[in-house]
Amino acid sequence: MIKKISILYLFIFVCANMIAQPSDKSKQLLEQSSTKNNGYKTIKADFKFSTSNLQNDKTINETGKIEIKGDKYHLSLSNTDIIFDGKAVYTYLKEANEVNITKPEPSKKEKGDFFFSNPHDVFKIYSKDFKSKLIQETTLGSTPCYEIDLYPIDLKTKYSRIRMHIVKANLQILDLKIFQKDGTLYLLEFSTFITNSDINETEFTFDSKKYPKAEVNDMRF
């Protein structure tokens, strides 16, 4: 009788542990990555961004740099500079030689924009808006990483899935691939990722003296 009771308690204990443990550790990894990346005082990164379409087999490539400090950021692209000083967004269009000043707008995550409308979004996309699944532990180049898929809970989004790779050693984001429902594929790849370095406040301040001949359009109304 005692033996049967012991076996019963052991069975209950094992079942309770199985229920308590998540069937997929992707959520835990994503939360750890988000917490760590959002905990840095500053982030400096070089990245590559590509847009391709399965229907016309065309690919557009772009490179850029991002600097983040608190809520502020400075995003540099080949034809555009975007500065957010914590209050307003200054977008300098190099070819047109004009600066547009706007109020910060809500992120455009529902359209699949997890970076350019607000670079902070790339570190926060794994919240309550997604279901996630750990696909595999793999190696990209020589970097061991986790491969995770995210599926939007809101089916009205313009994308169907996000695939991301997180570096195993430090839980930093290696890349992000967004599958749009219209066949467009966005790929964001970080080539360098430097944290907690000193960044001068001038990087997050729009200095009109740098653009003496630029047309300035203040659209904050």
Residue frames as a rotation matrix with the C-alpha (Angstrom) as fourth column:
MET 1
0.568 0.823 0.000 0.00
0.823 -0.568 0.000 0.00
0.000 0.000 -1.000 0.00
ILE 2
0.467 -0.493 -0.734 2.82
0.131 -0.783 0.608 2.41
-0.875 -0.380 -0.301 0.93
LYS 3
-0.593 -0.724 0.353 4.58
0.407 0.109 0.907 1.53
-0.695 0.681 0.230 -2.31
LYS 4
-0.122 0.638 0.760 1.45
0.984 -0.022 0.177 2.33
0.130 0.770 -0.625 -4.32
ILE 5
0.805 0.416 -0.423 1.04
0.511 -0.849 0.137 5.70
-0.302 -0.326 -0.896 -2.56
SER 6
0.028 -0.895 -0.445 4.70
0.111 -0.440 0.891 6.55
-0.993 -0.074 0.087 -3.22
ILE 7
-0.653 -0.229 0.722 4.31
0.690 0.213 0.691 5.74
-0.312 0.950 0.019 -6.90
LEU 8
0.340 0.881 0.329 1.13
0.933 -0.361 0.002 7.84
0.120 0.306 -0.944 -7.03
TYR 9
0.709 -0.137 -0.692 2.87
0.228 -0.884 0.409 10.86
-0.668 -0.447 -0.595 -5.44
LEU 10
-0.405 -0.914 0.034 5.82
0.239 -0.071 0.968 10.42
-0.882 0.401 0.247 -7.82
PHE 11
-0.372 0.363 0.854 3.44
0.928 0.148 0.341 10.37
-0.003 0.920 -0.392 -10.79
ILE 12
0.720 0.686 -0.105 1.68
0.691 -0.722 0.024 13.55
-0.059 -0.090 -0.994 -9.57
PHE 13
0.360 -0.682 -0.637 5.03
0.132 -0.638 0.758 15.28
-0.924 -0.357 -0.140 -9.00
VAL 14
-0.633 -0.617 0.468 6.27
0.497 0.140 0.857 14.43
-0.594 0.775 0.218 -12.51
CYS 15
-0.027 0.724 0.689 3.01
0.982 -0.110 0.153 15.56
0.187 0.681 -0.708 -14.10
ALA 16
0.777 0.316 -0.545 3.04
0.489 -0.847 0.207 18.81
-0.396 -0.428 -0.813 -12.14
ASN 17
-0.082 -0.907 -0.413 6.58
0.098 -0.419 0.903 19.55
-0.992 0.033 0.123 -13.32
MET 18
-0.620 -0.098 0.779 5.66
0.746 0.234 0.623 18.78
-0.243 0.967 -0.072 -16.91
ILE 19
0.431 0.850 0.304 2.75
0.888 -0.459 0.025 21.20
0.160 0.259 -0.952 -16.72
ALA 20
0.677 -0.195 -0.709 4.87
0.284 -0.820 0.497 23.90
-0.679 -0.538 -0.500 -15.07
GLN 21
-0.417 -0.906 -0.077 7.57
0.192 -0.170 0.967 23.69
-0.888 0.388 0.245 -17.72
PRO 22
0.275 0.513 -0.813 6.78
-0.692 -0.482 -0.538 25.36
-0.668 0.710 0.223 -21.05
SER 23
0.681 0.049 0.731 6.58
0.329 0.871 -0.365 22.98
-0.654 0.489 0.577 -23.99
ASP 24
0.451 -0.546 0.706 8.69
0.751 -0.196 -0.631 25.38
0.483 0.815 0.321 -26.00
LYS 25
0.146 -0.462 -0.875 11.41
0.851 -0.391 0.349 27.56
-0.504 -0.796 0.337 -24.48
SER 26
-0.276 -0.238 0.931 11.14
0.818 -0.567 0.097 30.21
0.504 0.789 0.351 -27.19
LYS 27
0.672 0.610 0.421 9.12
0.295 -0.741 0.603 32.54
0.679 -0.281 -0.678 -24.96
GLN 28
0.796 -0.435 -0.420 11.73
0.436 -0.069 0.897 32.36
-0.419 -0.898 0.135 -22.22
LEU 29
-0.191 -0.920 0.342 14.56
0.928 -0.056 0.367 33.06
-0.319 0.388 0.865 -24.69
LEU 30
-0.064 0.256 0.965 12.68
0.676 -0.700 0.230 35.99
0.734 0.667 -0.128 -26.21
GLU 31
0.906 0.423 0.035 11.93
0.239 -0.576 0.781 37.53
0.350 -0.699 -0.623 -22.83
GLN 32
0.482 -0.812 -0.331 15.55
0.611 0.040 0.791 37.17
-0.629 -0.583 0.515 -21.77
SER 33
-0.349 -0.605 0.716 16.77
0.936 -0.263 0.234 38.72
0.046 0.752 0.658 -25.03
SER 34
0.302 0.568 0.765 14.30
0.497 -0.779 0.383 41.59
0.814 0.264 -0.518 -24.77
THR 35
0.952 0.055 -0.301 15.20
0.301 -0.344 0.889 42.31
-0.055 -0.937 -0.344 -21.14
LYS 36
0.158 -0.982 -0.101 18.91
0.762 0.056 0.645 42.24
-0.628 -0.178 0.758 -21.87
ASN 37
-0.390 -0.334 0.858 18.79
0.881 -0.407 0.242 44.39
0.268 0.850 0.453 -25.01
ASN 38
0.456 0.632 0.627 16.47
0.358 -0.775 0.521 46.94
0.815 -0.013 -0.580 -23.44
GLY 39
0.851 -0.167 -0.499 18.78
0.487 -0.110 0.867 47.13
-0.200 -0.980 -0.012 -20.43
TYR 40
-0.136 -0.953 0.271 21.73
0.990 -0.139 0.007 48.57
0.031 0.270 0.962 -22.34
LYS 41
0.039 0.074 -0.996 22.45
0.369 -0.928 -0.055 52.27
-0.928 -0.366 -0.064 -21.82
THR 42
0.128 -0.030 -0.991 23.46
-0.797 -0.597 -0.085 52.66
-0.590 0.801 -0.100 -25.46
ILE 43
0.320 -0.052 0.946 23.49
0.449 0.887 -0.103 50.58
-0.834 0.458 0.307 -28.63
LYS 44
0.053 -0.333 -0.942 25.53
-0.814 -0.561 0.152 51.16
-0.579 0.758 -0.300 -31.78
ALA 45
0.035 0.017 0.999 25.04
0.256 0.966 -0.025 48.83
-0.966 0.257 0.029 -34.72
ASP 46
-0.619 -0.155 -0.770 25.74
-0.722 -0.276 0.635 48.48
-0.311 0.949 0.058 -38.41
PHE 47
-0.081 0.679 0.730 23.08
0.000 0.733 -0.681 46.66
-0.997 -0.055 -0.059 -40.38
LYS 48
-0.986 -0.042 -0.161 22.06
-0.163 0.043 0.986 45.44
-0.034 0.998 -0.050 -43.80
PHE 49
-0.204 0.974 0.103 18.47
-0.192 0.063 -0.979 45.62
-0.960 -0.219 0.174 -44.99
SER 50
-0.985 -0.114 -0.131 17.06
-0.151 0.197 0.969 43.94
-0.084 0.974 -0.211 -48.07
THR 51
-0.030 1.000 0.007 13.65
-0.533 -0.010 -0.846 43.85
-0.846 -0.029 0.533 -49.69
SER 52
-0.956 -0.242 -0.164 12.79
-0.269 0.505 0.820 41.09
-0.115 0.828 -0.548 -52.15
ASN 53
0.014 1.000 -0.027 9.61
-0.845 -0.002 -0.535 39.97
-0.535 0.030 0.844 -53.86
LEU 54
-0.427 -0.168 0.888 8.89
0.032 0.979 0.201 36.39
-0.904 0.114 -0.413 -54.87
GLN 55
0.564 0.772 0.292 6.65
0.352 0.095 -0.931 37.53
-0.747 0.628 -0.218 -57.74
ASN 56
0.980 -0.174 -0.100 9.13
-0.175 -0.504 -0.846 39.67
0.097 0.846 -0.524 -59.69
ASP 57
0.633 -0.763 -0.132 12.37
0.774 0.629 0.071 38.25
0.029 -0.148 0.989 -58.28
LYS 58
0.280 -0.522 0.806 13.73
0.104 -0.818 -0.566 41.74
0.954 0.242 -0.175 -57.52
THR 59
0.416 -0.226 -0.881 15.91
0.907 0.172 0.384 42.57
0.065 -0.959 0.277 -54.53
ILE 60
0.519 -0.251 0.817 16.79
-0.063 -0.965 -0.256 45.98
0.852 0.081 -0.516 -53.10
ASN 61
0.215 -0.556 -0.803 19.71
0.912 0.409 -0.039 46.21
0.350 -0.724 0.594 -50.67
GLU 62
0.591 -0.021 0.806 20.45
-0.189 -0.975 0.113 48.96
0.784 -0.219 -0.581 -48.17
THR 63
-0.133 -0.637 -0.759 23.08
0.821 0.359 -0.445 49.46
0.556 -0.682 0.475 -45.48
GLY 64
0.408 0.311 0.859 22.95
-0.128 -0.912 0.390 51.74
0.904 -0.269 -0.332 -42.48
LYS 65
-0.718 -0.606 -0.342 23.91
0.333 0.132 -0.934 52.56
0.611 -0.785 0.107 -38.93
ILE 66
0.471 0.868 0.156 21.83
0.169 -0.263 0.950 53.00
0.866 -0.421 -0.270 -35.79
GLU 67
-0.797 -0.603 -0.039 22.68
0.174 -0.168 -0.970 54.66
0.578 -0.780 0.239 -32.49
ILE 68
0.331 0.941 -0.071 20.29
0.227 -0.007 0.974 54.40
0.916 -0.339 -0.216 -29.55
LYS 69
-0.857 -0.501 -0.123 20.44
0.248 -0.190 -0.950 56.06
0.453 -0.844 0.287 -26.15
GLY 70
-0.722 0.684 -0.105 17.39
-0.026 -0.179 -0.984 55.80
-0.692 -0.707 0.147 -23.96
ASP 71
0.319 0.914 0.251 14.40
0.412 0.105 -0.905 56.88
-0.854 0.392 -0.343 -26.05
LYS 72
0.451 -0.202 -0.870 16.58
-0.627 -0.764 -0.148 58.79
-0.635 0.612 -0.471 -28.50
TYR 73
0.284 -0.420 0.862 17.99
0.559 0.803 0.207 57.40
-0.779 0.422 0.463 -31.72
HIS 74
0.118 -0.320 -0.940 19.92
-0.737 -0.662 0.133 58.36
-0.665 0.677 -0.315 -34.84
LEU 75
0.377 0.124 0.918 19.29
0.388 0.879 -0.278 56.25
-0.841 0.461 0.284 -37.91
SER 76
-0.068 -0.516 -0.854 21.64
-0.661 -0.618 0.426 56.76
-0.747 0.594 -0.299 -40.87
LEU 77
0.477 0.238 0.846 20.85
0.471 0.744 -0.475 55.39
-0.743 0.624 0.242 -44.34
SER 78
-0.400 -0.719 0.569 22.41
0.862 -0.084 0.500 56.06
-0.311 0.690 0.653 -47.71
ASN 79
-0.513 0.269 0.815 19.83
0.501 -0.677 0.539 58.69
0.697 0.685 0.213 -48.67
THR 80
0.453 0.791 0.411 18.22
-0.026 -0.450 0.893 59.54
0.891 -0.415 -0.183 -45.35
ASP 81
-0.816 -0.558 -0.151 19.17
0.173 0.013 -0.985 60.62
0.552 -0.830 0.086 -41.83
ILE 82
0.321 0.945 0.066 16.56
0.095 -0.102 0.990 60.27
0.942 -0.311 -0.123 -39.09
ILE 83
-0.821 -0.570 -0.013 17.09
0.125 -0.158 -0.979 61.81
0.557 -0.806 0.201 -35.65
PHE 84
0.425 0.901 -0.085 14.72
0.306 -0.055 0.950 61.50
0.852 -0.430 -0.299 -32.72
ASP 85
-0.531 -0.704 0.473 15.71
-0.129 -0.484 -0.866 63.78
0.838 -0.520 0.166 -29.84
GLY 86
-0.862 0.281 -0.423 13.01
0.505 0.394 -0.768 62.52
-0.049 -0.875 -0.481 -27.50
LYS 87
-0.336 0.754 -0.564 10.46
0.030 -0.590 -0.807 65.09
-0.941 -0.288 0.176 -28.62
ALA 88
0.591 0.502 -0.631 10.49
-0.568 -0.297 -0.768 65.43
-0.573 0.812 0.110 -32.40
VAL 89
0.303 -0.438 0.847 11.63
0.597 0.779 0.190 63.41
-0.743 0.448 0.497 -35.43
TYR 90
0.309 -0.319 -0.896 13.97
-0.620 -0.782 0.065 65.13
-0.721 0.535 -0.440 -37.90
THR 91
0.421 -0.093 0.902 14.15
0.539 0.826 -0.167 63.40
-0.729 0.556 0.398 -41.28
TYR 92
0.048 -0.505 -0.862 16.78
-0.568 -0.724 0.392 64.70
-0.822 0.470 -0.322 -43.68
LEU 93
0.746 0.234 0.623 16.27
0.383 0.616 -0.689 63.63
-0.545 0.752 0.369 -47.30
LYS 94
-0.119 -0.967 -0.226 19.67
0.292 -0.252 0.923 63.94
-0.949 0.044 0.312 -48.92
GLU 95
-0.544 -0.097 0.834 18.62
0.831 0.074 0.551 63.95
-0.115 0.993 0.040 -52.59
ALA 96
0.381 0.782 0.493 15.90
0.773 -0.562 0.295 66.55
0.508 0.268 -0.819 -52.03
ASN 97
-0.695 -0.714 0.090 18.08
0.481 -0.553 -0.680 68.45
0.535 -0.430 0.727 -49.54
GLU 98
-0.090 0.720 0.688 15.17
-0.509 -0.627 0.590 69.00
0.856 -0.297 0.423 -47.20
VAL 99
-0.967 -0.188 -0.175 14.40
0.075 0.445 -0.892 68.36
0.245 -0.876 -0.416 -43.56
ASN 100
-0.008 0.999 0.048 10.96
-0.166 -0.049 0.985 67.34
0.986 0.000 0.167 -42.34
ILE 101
-0.931 -0.233 0.279 10.19
-0.287 0.000 -0.958 67.84
0.224 -0.972 -0.067 -38.65
THR 102
-0.040 0.949 -0.312 7.34
-0.290 0.288 0.913 65.73
0.956 0.127 0.264 -37.33
LYS 103
0.134 0.186 0.973 5.88
-0.988 0.105 0.116 64.51
-0.080 -0.977 0.198 -34.07
PRO 104
-0.904 -0.419 0.081 6.68
-0.416 0.908 0.053 60.89
-0.096 0.015 -0.995 -33.21
GLU 105
0.015 0.934 -0.358 3.93
-0.929 0.145 0.340 58.63
0.369 0.327 0.870 -34.51
PRO 106
0.493 0.220 0.842 2.73
-0.592 0.793 0.140 55.22
-0.637 -0.568 0.521 -33.33
SER 107
-0.598 -0.769 0.226 4.79
-0.407 0.534 0.741 52.33
-0.691 0.351 -0.632 -34.62
LYS 108
0.157 0.615 -0.773 3.73
-0.987 0.079 -0.138 50.67
-0.024 0.785 0.619 -37.86
LYS 109
-0.660 -0.494 0.566 4.22
-0.569 0.821 0.054 47.13
-0.492 -0.287 -0.822 -36.59
GLU 110
0.199 0.823 0.531 0.97
-0.092 0.555 -0.826 45.93
-0.976 0.116 0.186 -38.10
LYS 111
0.864 0.053 -0.500 2.51
-0.487 -0.156 -0.859 46.64
-0.124 0.986 -0.109 -41.51
GLY 112
0.808 -0.589 -0.023 5.68
0.579 0.800 -0.161 44.76
0.113 0.116 0.987 -40.67
ASP 113
0.262 -0.721 0.642 7.81
-0.028 -0.671 -0.741 47.83
0.965 0.176 -0.196 -39.95
PHE 114
0.861 0.007 -0.508 9.71
0.483 0.298 0.823 46.86
0.157 -0.955 0.253 -36.80
PHE 115
-0.011 -0.971 -0.239 12.66
0.960 -0.078 0.270 49.15
-0.281 -0.227 0.933 -37.30
PHE 116
-0.642 -0.395 0.658 12.37
0.661 -0.720 0.213 52.23
0.389 0.572 0.722 -39.47
SER 117
0.251 0.775 0.580 9.27
0.162 -0.624 0.764 53.77
0.954 -0.098 -0.282 -37.88
ASN 118
0.655 -0.157 0.739 10.79
-0.738 -0.347 0.580 53.17
0.165 -0.925 -0.342 -34.44
PRO 119
-0.076 -0.792 -0.605 14.11
-0.520 0.549 -0.654 51.28
0.850 0.265 -0.454 -34.06
HIS 120
-0.578 -0.120 0.807 13.21
-0.810 0.208 -0.549 50.35
-0.102 -0.971 -0.218 -30.48
ASP 121
0.443 0.897 0.006 10.51
-0.886 0.439 -0.150 48.01
-0.138 0.061 0.989 -31.81
VAL 122
0.222 -0.410 -0.885 13.03
-0.507 0.726 -0.464 45.43
0.833 0.552 -0.047 -32.93
PHE 123
-0.822 -0.565 -0.068 13.76
-0.203 0.404 -0.892 44.70
0.532 -0.719 -0.447 -29.26
LYS 124
-0.712 0.605 0.356 10.11
-0.520 -0.114 -0.847 44.58
-0.471 -0.788 0.395 -28.21
ILE 125
-0.294 0.653 -0.698 8.29
-0.889 0.082 0.451 42.54
0.352 0.753 0.556 -30.85
TYR 126
-0.637 -0.020 -0.771 8.18
0.011 0.999 -0.035 39.37
0.771 -0.031 -0.636 -28.80
SER 127
-0.843 0.333 0.422 5.52
-0.519 -0.302 -0.799 40.54
-0.139 -0.893 0.428 -26.37
LYS 128
-0.409 0.779 0.476 1.89
-0.057 0.499 -0.865 39.54
-0.911 -0.381 -0.159 -26.04
ASP 129
0.216 0.533 -0.818 1.24
-0.807 -0.374 -0.457 40.17
-0.549 0.759 0.349 -29.76
PHE 130
-0.050 -0.373 -0.926 2.87
-0.877 0.461 -0.138 36.90
0.479 0.805 -0.351 -30.86
LYS 131
0.902 0.050 0.428 2.95
-0.220 0.908 0.356 33.17
-0.371 -0.416 0.830 -30.51
SER 132
0.212 -0.917 -0.338 6.45
-0.976 -0.181 -0.120 31.79
0.049 0.356 -0.933 -30.82
LYS 133
0.983 0.035 0.178 8.21
-0.042 0.998 0.037 28.53
-0.176 -0.044 0.983 -31.55
LEU 134
0.091 -0.996 0.006 11.85
-0.693 -0.059 0.719 27.48
-0.716 -0.069 -0.695 -31.23
ILE 135
0.783 0.210 -0.585 12.63
-0.611 0.434 -0.662 25.91
0.115 0.876 0.468 -34.61
GLN 136
0.743 -0.600 -0.295 16.19
0.549 0.799 -0.245 24.75
0.383 0.020 0.924 -33.93
GLU 137
0.600 -0.732 -0.323 19.59
-0.150 -0.499 0.853 25.54
-0.786 -0.464 -0.409 -32.53
THR 138
0.802 -0.247 0.543 21.80
0.597 0.300 -0.744 26.27
0.020 0.921 0.388 -35.52
THR 139
-0.070 -0.877 -0.475 24.90
0.532 -0.436 0.726 28.12
-0.844 -0.202 0.497 -36.73
LEU 140
0.938 0.261 0.229 24.97
0.337 -0.526 -0.781 31.12
-0.083 0.810 -0.581 -39.05
GLY 141
0.483 -0.870 0.098 28.46
-0.549 -0.388 -0.740 31.58
0.682 0.304 -0.665 -40.39
SER 142
-0.434 -0.644 -0.630 30.42
0.207 0.609 -0.765 30.68
0.877 -0.463 -0.131 -37.29
THR 143
-0.730 0.211 0.650 27.86
-0.629 -0.580 -0.517 32.01
0.268 -0.786 0.556 -34.80
PRO 144
-0.773 0.508 -0.379 25.80
0.570 0.819 -0.064 29.51
0.278 -0.266 -0.923 -32.77
CYS 145
-0.837 0.523 0.163 22.27
-0.544 -0.826 -0.146 30.82
0.059 -0.211 0.976 -32.41
TYR 146
-0.533 0.785 0.316 18.62
0.348 0.544 -0.763 30.05
-0.771 -0.297 -0.563 -31.76
GLU 147
-0.942 0.330 0.057 16.20
-0.052 -0.310 0.949 30.10
0.331 0.891 0.309 -34.67
ILE 148
-0.638 0.740 -0.214 12.74
0.398 0.079 -0.914 31.24
-0.659 -0.668 -0.345 -33.60
ASP 149
-0.690 0.527 0.496 9.52
0.433 -0.249 0.866 31.84
0.580 0.813 -0.056 -35.51
LEU 150
-0.792 0.501 -0.349 6.90
0.078 -0.484 -0.871 34.36
-0.606 -0.717 0.344 -34.39
TYR 151
-0.604 0.692 0.395 3.28
0.680 0.189 0.709 34.29
0.416 0.696 -0.585 -35.53
PRO 152
-0.889 0.267 0.372 1.07
-0.361 -0.909 -0.210 37.37
0.282 -0.321 0.904 -35.06
ILE 153
-0.712 0.702 -0.017 -2.04
0.474 0.462 -0.750 36.83
-0.518 -0.542 -0.662 -32.97
ASP 154
0.112 0.711 -0.694 -3.77
-0.271 -0.650 -0.710 39.57
-0.956 0.267 0.120 -34.93
LEU 155
-0.130 -0.131 0.983 -4.49
0.705 0.685 0.184 37.95
-0.698 0.716 0.003 -38.30
LYS 156
0.864 0.492 0.109 -5.17
0.438 -0.627 -0.644 41.35
-0.248 0.604 -0.757 -39.90
THR 157
0.236 -0.859 -0.454 -1.45
-0.209 -0.501 0.840 42.18
-0.949 -0.103 -0.298 -40.01
LYS 158
0.722 0.020 -0.691 0.19
-0.681 -0.152 -0.716 42.48
-0.119 0.988 -0.096 -43.43
TYR 159
-0.354 -0.856 -0.377 2.72
-0.824 0.476 -0.308 39.79
0.443 0.202 -0.874 -42.58
SER 160
0.614 0.623 -0.484 2.25
-0.408 0.776 0.482 36.13
0.676 -0.098 0.730 -41.77
ARG 161
0.838 -0.396 -0.374 5.43
0.543 0.672 0.504 35.22
0.052 -0.625 0.779 -39.93
ILE 162
0.634 -0.742 0.217 8.72
-0.718 -0.669 -0.192 36.54
0.288 -0.034 -0.957 -38.55
ARG 163
0.792 -0.486 -0.369 11.84
0.523 0.852 0.002 34.40
0.313 -0.195 0.929 -38.35
MET 164
0.688 -0.575 0.443 14.67
-0.629 -0.777 -0.032 35.60
0.362 -0.257 -0.896 -36.17
HIS 165
0.382 -0.670 -0.637 18.05
0.534 0.722 -0.439 34.36
0.754 -0.172 0.634 -34.99
ILE 166
0.859 -0.109 0.500 19.36
-0.457 -0.602 0.655 35.14
0.229 -0.791 -0.567 -31.52
VAL 167
-0.043 -0.969 -0.242 23.02
-0.465 0.233 -0.854 34.67
0.884 0.076 -0.461 -30.63
LYS 168
0.567 0.283 -0.774 23.37
0.388 0.736 0.554 31.94
0.726 -0.615 0.308 -28.00
ALA 169
-0.309 -0.850 -0.426 26.34
0.800 0.010 -0.600 33.53
0.514 -0.526 0.677 -26.25
ASN 170
-0.952 -0.153 -0.264 24.84
0.274 -0.811 -0.517 36.95
-0.135 -0.565 0.814 -25.47
LEU 171
-0.179 0.983 0.049 21.17
0.834 0.178 -0.523 36.78
-0.523 -0.053 -0.851 -26.61
GLN 172
-0.440 -0.003 -0.898 21.68
-0.306 -0.940 0.153 39.62
-0.845 0.342 0.412 -29.08
ILE 173
0.652 0.737 0.178 19.59
-0.006 0.240 -0.971 39.72
-0.758 0.632 0.161 -32.24
LEU 174
-0.453 -0.828 0.331 21.47
0.303 0.206 0.930 38.51
-0.838 0.522 0.157 -35.29
ASP 175
-0.981 0.188 -0.051 18.79
-0.121 -0.380 0.917 38.98
0.153 0.906 0.395 -37.91
LEU 176
-0.356 0.934 0.008 15.07
-0.056 -0.013 -0.998 39.38
-0.933 -0.356 0.057 -38.48
LYS 177
-0.998 0.061 0.021 13.15
0.030 0.141 0.990 38.13
0.057 0.988 -0.143 -41.51
ILE 178
-0.416 0.901 -0.122 9.57
-0.288 -0.257 -0.922 39.31
-0.863 -0.348 0.367 -42.11
PHE 179
-0.877 0.193 0.441 7.31
0.468 0.557 0.687 37.41
-0.113 0.808 -0.578 -44.50
GLN 180
-0.633 0.675 -0.379 4.65
-0.594 -0.737 -0.321 39.71
-0.496 0.022 0.868 -45.97
LYS 181
-0.029 0.742 0.669 1.38
0.136 0.666 -0.733 38.22
-0.990 0.070 -0.121 -47.20
ASP 182
0.796 0.341 -0.501 1.87
-0.387 -0.351 -0.853 39.82
-0.467 0.872 -0.148 -50.64
GLY 183
0.852 -0.495 0.170 5.07
0.507 0.699 -0.505 37.84
0.131 0.516 0.847 -51.22
THR 184
0.471 -0.698 0.539 7.49
-0.355 -0.709 -0.609 40.57
0.808 0.095 -0.582 -50.10
LEU 185
0.637 -0.364 -0.679 10.32
0.714 0.611 0.342 39.53
0.290 -0.703 0.649 -47.83
TYR 186
0.671 -0.439 0.597 12.18
-0.478 -0.872 -0.104 41.95
0.567 -0.215 -0.795 -45.54
LEU 187
0.577 -0.563 -0.591 15.52
0.711 0.703 0.025 40.95
0.402 -0.434 0.806 -44.05
LEU 188
0.727 -0.372 0.577 17.31
-0.528 -0.840 0.124 42.96
0.438 -0.395 -0.808 -41.37
GLU 189
0.624 -0.611 -0.487 20.83
0.634 0.761 -0.141 41.75
0.457 -0.221 0.862 -40.50
PHE 190
0.914 -0.390 0.109 23.10
-0.376 -0.718 0.585 43.23
-0.150 -0.576 -0.803 -37.84
SER 191
0.600 -0.770 -0.219 26.77
0.211 0.417 -0.884 43.04
0.772 0.484 0.412 -38.83
THR 192
-0.675 -0.731 -0.101 28.13
0.286 -0.133 -0.949 44.79
0.680 -0.670 0.298 -35.73
PHE 193
0.543 0.840 0.016 26.49
0.227 -0.165 0.960 45.33
0.809 -0.517 -0.280 -32.36
ILE 194
-0.595 -0.800 -0.079 28.23
0.399 -0.209 -0.893 47.45
0.698 -0.562 0.444 -29.70
THR 195
0.504 0.850 -0.154 26.62
0.505 -0.145 0.851 48.13
0.701 -0.506 -0.502 -26.33
ASN 196
0.831 -0.011 -0.557 27.16
0.521 -0.337 0.784 50.57
-0.196 -0.941 -0.274 -23.45
SER 197
-0.289 -0.908 0.305 29.68
0.951 -0.309 -0.019 52.71
0.111 0.284 0.952 -25.32
ASP 198
-0.298 0.132 -0.945 29.87
0.368 -0.898 -0.241 56.48
-0.881 -0.420 0.220 -24.93
ILE 199
-0.199 0.311 0.930 27.72
0.952 -0.165 0.258 58.32
0.234 0.936 -0.263 -27.47
ASN 200
-0.951 -0.210 -0.229 27.81
0.258 -0.944 -0.207 62.12
-0.173 -0.256 0.951 -27.58
GLU 201
-0.165 0.957 -0.240 24.43
0.471 -0.137 -0.871 63.82
-0.867 -0.257 -0.428 -27.14
THR 202
-0.331 -0.010 -0.944 25.06
-0.609 -0.762 0.221 65.77
-0.721 0.648 0.246 -30.34
GLU 203
-0.999 -0.035 0.007 24.28
-0.019 0.698 0.716 62.58
-0.030 0.715 -0.698 -32.25
PHE 204
-0.399 0.915 -0.057 20.66
0.917 0.397 -0.037 62.96
-0.012 -0.067 -0.998 -31.14
THR 205
0.046 0.346 -0.937 20.38
0.314 -0.896 -0.315 66.69
-0.948 -0.279 -0.149 -31.73
PHE 206
0.444 0.148 0.884 19.38
0.896 -0.073 -0.438 68.25
0.000 0.986 -0.165 -35.03
ASP 207
-0.144 -0.603 -0.785 21.89
0.385 -0.765 0.517 70.95
-0.911 -0.228 0.343 -35.89
SER 208
0.810 0.574 0.124 20.56
0.351 -0.304 -0.886 73.22
-0.470 0.760 -0.448 -38.64
LYS 209
0.421 -0.733 -0.534 24.11
-0.668 -0.649 0.364 74.54
-0.614 0.203 -0.763 -39.21
LYS 210
-0.470 -0.586 0.660 24.99
-0.030 0.758 0.652 71.20
-0.882 0.286 -0.374 -40.79
TYR 211
-0.260 0.484 0.836 22.31
0.939 0.329 0.101 71.77
-0.226 0.811 -0.540 -43.43
PRO 212
-0.600 -0.052 -0.798 22.59
0.201 -0.976 -0.088 75.50
-0.774 -0.213 0.596 -44.24
LYS 213
-0.801 0.258 -0.540 20.90
-0.593 -0.456 0.663 75.26
-0.075 0.852 0.518 -47.64
ALA 214
-0.864 0.490 -0.116 18.33
0.467 0.866 0.179 72.62
0.188 0.100 -0.977 -46.80
GLU 215
-0.364 0.843 0.397 14.63
-0.468 -0.534 0.704 73.42
0.805 0.071 0.589 -46.92
VAL 216
-0.997 0.018 -0.073 13.14
0.073 0.439 -0.896 72.89
0.016 -0.898 -0.439 -43.46
ASN 217
-0.283 0.959 -0.015 9.50
-0.314 -0.078 0.946 71.83
0.906 0.272 0.323 -43.23
ASP 218
-0.953 0.033 0.300 8.05
-0.292 0.161 -0.943 71.93
-0.079 -0.986 -0.144 -39.73
MET 219
-0.436 0.806 -0.400 5.04
-0.252 0.317 0.914 69.61
0.864 0.499 0.065 -39.89
ARG 220
-0.813 0.100 -0.574 4.25
0.556 0.427 -0.713 69.54
0.174 -0.899 -0.402 -36.17
PHE 221
-0.771 0.626 0.118 0.65
-0.636 -0.764 -0.105 70.74
0.024 -0.156 0.987 -36.25
